[in-house]
Amino acid sequence: IMNTQTITYSGHIPAKDDSKKEIYQVNRLLINYLGYPILDTSNIDFTPEIMRRNRTEFATALTFDPYFIAQATHRGIFPMGVDIYQIPLPLYKLHYRRCVLSDLDKIIIQKKVAKKAKTYELSVNEAFNDVVDMILNQHEHCWLYPPLVEAFKEISTKPPGHYGNMRLYSIELWERDGEKRLVAGELGYSVGTCYTSLSGAYIVNSTGSIQLCALGCLLRREGFTIWDFGMKMDYKVGLGGQDVPRDKWLEMISAARECPSPELKCPRENAQQIIQTGKPTPLPPPSNPQNPAKKAKATKKSKPTTDVSTDMS
């Protein structure tokens, strides 16, 4: 497998720009130290088999090159980074199980989140650097190392089609009034009609939930069919995500990447309006409705809700 000749992928990813070759190269000795399979353009199509043989869900590569990252994402492989002796190295993950919302009509929106969304606005690709800074500040051990961030930024600045069917986005949530601060955001990418959340953060309680719910409804409105969350976490399940095995995930991304990729656009728009126009399925009534008097008493004593963390890896 490792010696297979280079395979031309149907996504028509352009040839690598050799003028930037040195920018993305990494230390091969440290790559060998990791002990993971090493991916390149000659074996990337065999990643599932390589990982099965090595009994792992991780692999690495010799470069942070944006074109290679695009090739990996086209095949459902999650791009990350790892720090070895304070030197960042590429890491690629093909999860054993992937948390996915495969029907955006079934996104779950809590009424309290939709109500609070009125005072915030959502935007796309307006503040890439600020979103990255927010993520790094919130997550102490974050895999968004500088070479990976630079590669993501390079991808985000190029026109549609430059990296095949992959596009990279920053998603921002802003205060509508007052200081109009950036209060939540995430990085993500699309391949065909599948959108993958990479990592995100928030600085005001509930804004992480609002940003995610508004984004999910925006994805539905713009024609996306799959929302990929990465690894399973409670808040992702709370949005409607379900675990799927690796083989099923590979089938899903294979079908999605053959579809034209909708362009995710959103000049600042009221988050509540996006949620309303997205028309998510209403939450079902509780199985054991409380007596109204008891319900009012319980509501009075309830504690403030906690927000979600938005690290997707």
N, C-alpha and C positions, 0 to 999 in steps of 0.2 A: 504493500500500500504506500509506503513512504517514498518509493522510487517511481511511482506512476507519473507519466508525462503530464504536463500542464493541460488542464481541461478548460475549454472555452465555455463559459456559462451563458445561458440564453438571455440574461439580463443586460448584456452588452455593456458591461462596466469598462470604462476607458482604460487604456494602458497607463501604467504608473508614470508619474512625472519624475524622471530621474534627477532633475535639478534639486529636488527636495529630499533626495534619498537619505542623506546623512541626518536630517532633522529627526527622523522617526526610528533610526536604528537603536538597538539595545544591546546590552552586554550578553554575549552568547554563553559565557561561563556561568553567569548567574541563572540564565534560562535553563541550562543543564542541571544546575543545583536544585531548581524547583522539582524536577523529576516528572513533570507532566509531559504528555505527548506534545510535540511541536507541529503546529499547523503551518502550511504554506499554500501557494496557489496550486501545487501539484497534488495535494491530498485533501483539501478542504471539503470536497464532495464526499469523502469517506469518513468524515468526522464521527457520525454515529457508530460506525464499526470500530474505528480507532478507540473511541471511549469505552465501548463494550469490552474490547480486548484488554484494555488497561483498567477496567473496573473503576471508572472515575466519571465525574461530570465536568471536569476542568481540563483545559488544554492551554497552551501558550503559543507565542509566535515570536519572531525575531524583529518585529516592527510594530509601531503604532500608526502605520501608514493609513490614511483615510480610505483609500481604495480597498485595502484588505479588510478594514472594518466593515465597509459596505458589503463586500462579498460574504463575510461571516453573517451579518444580519439578514441577508437574503436567504440564508439557509437556516434561520431560526436560532442562531447562536448569539448569546448575550455578551456584548463586549464590556470588559471591566479592566481593572488594574490591580496590581499587588506591589507591596513595598518590601524589597529584600535589601537589608543593610542600607536603608534610606535611598535606595535606587529603585525608581518605578519601573515595573515590567508589565507587559500586556498579559491579560488573563481572559480566557473565553470560557463561557459556561453554557453547557447544554444540559439543562436540568433533568434529573430523573423524572420529576413531576413539575408541571408548570401551572401556575394559577392564572386562569383565563376566563374572561367574560365573553362567551361566544355568541351571545344574542344581546345586543345593546338595547333592545326593547325591554329587557328585563333588569336593567340597572335599578338598584334600590336606592331611593332618595328619602331620607328621613324628613318629615315635615318641618322639624325645628331647623334643619340645615337649610331647607328651601326658604324658610322665613327670614333667617339671618342673612341670606345671600343678597337681599335687597340693597344693602349698603356697600356692596363691593362690585368691582368691574373686572372682567377677564380680558386678557390680551394674549397674542401669540407673537413670538419673535420680536419683542420690543426691548427686552432687558436681559440678554443672555448672560453677560458678565455678572450682573447683580444677582441673578438666580444662582449662578455657580457659587458666588460668595456666600449667599444665604445657606446653601446646602453644606458647604465646608464649615461654616460657623456652627451649624446645628449638630452635624454628625462628626464626632471627634475622630473616629477612625473611618474615614471615607475613602472609597476606592477611586475617586475622581482626581487622579494625579495629573500634574500639569501637562505632560505629553498627550494624555488622553483627552483632556479638556481642549487642547489646541487642535487635535484632530476633529473633535466634535464641532468646534467652532468653524473650522475649515469647511466641513460638510454643510453646516447651516447657512453659510454665505453663498454657496453655489446655486445656480438655477436648477429647476427640476430637470431630471434626466442626466445630470452630470455624474452622479453616482448611481446610475441605474435607476431602480425603482425605490431607492431609499431616500428619505428626507429626514432631517433632524430639526427638532423644534425646542424652543424654550416657551414654557407656559407661565403666565404671570397673573397674580390676583392683586388688585389695588384697592385701597380705600377710596370710596366714592366721594367722600366729603373730607373736610379738615385738611390734614397734611398730604392726603393722597399718596400715602406710603405704599411701597411694595410689601405685602404682608405674607404672601405664600407663593410658591412656584415649583416647577419641576422641569427636568429635561426629559425628552422622549424622542422616539423616532418612529417613522412609518415605513412599512414595506408593503406595497400594494394597498389592500384595504385593512391591514392589521396595524394597529398603533401599539407600541411598547413603551411603558413608563420606565425610565431609567432610575432616577432618584429625585427627591424633592424635599422641601422643608417649609416651615412656617414660623412666624414670630408672634402671632396673636391667636389666642385660643379659638378653636372652631374654624379658622380660615383654611387649614389643611383639608378638612372635610368639604368645605364649600368649594375650594379649588378643584378637588377631585370630582365632585358631583357635577359641577358646571362643565368640566372638561369632558366627562363621560357623555353628557347630553349634547355637547358641541360635536363630539365624534359621531354620534348617531345622526345628528342633523346634516353633517357634511358628507355622509355616505360610507363611513367606516363600518366594518362588520365584526371585527374582533378587537378586544382590548386585552392586551397581554400585560400581566402584573409582575411576571417573574416568579419568585418563590412565594409560597403561601404564607399569609399573615392574616390575623383575625379581621383587621379593618378591610382587607381586600375581599374576604369572604362576605363581609358586611355590605359591600357594594354589589354583590352578586357573583363574585368570582368563584370558579370551581377548579379543583385540581384535575389535570389530565396527564396521562402517562406520556413519556417522551415520544413514542411512536405516533400517538394520536396528535401531539403537538406538531410534529414534523409534517403530518398530513394536512393539518390546518394551515400552516404557514406556506406550504407548497401551493395550495389552492389560492390563498390570499395574494401571493406575490405575482400571480399571473394576471391579476386585475389591475386596471389603471389606478394609480395612487391618487386619492383625492388630495387637493392642496388645502392644508389646514390654515385658514385665515380668520383672524378675528381682531379688527381694530377694537379698542376698548369698548366692551359691551356689558351691560348690567348682567351680573351673574344670575340673578333671579329670573330675568327674562330668558336667558339661555336655557335654564332648567325648565321653564314653562314651555318653551317652544320645542325642547327636546322630547317632550311628552313621554317620560318614563312610566313604566307600569306602577300604579299606586301600591303602597304597602298593603298587604292583607290585614284584615282586622285581627286583634289578638284572639288567641284560642280560648282564653278564659277572661272575658271582660269583667272588670271590677265594678262593684257598686259605685255609682257616681260620687257619693259622699266619701267613700274610702279612697277613690281615685284622687279627689281634690286634696285629701289629707296627705296622701303619698306624694303628690306633686309638690306640696308645700315643703316637705321634708327632704326632697330629693337633692342630691349634691350636684354641683356643676359638672357637666360632662367633660371628659377629656378628649383632646383632639387626636388625630392620627399622625403617625410617623410615615413619611413617604419614601423610604428607601426600598427600592424594588428588587434588588439583586437576589 
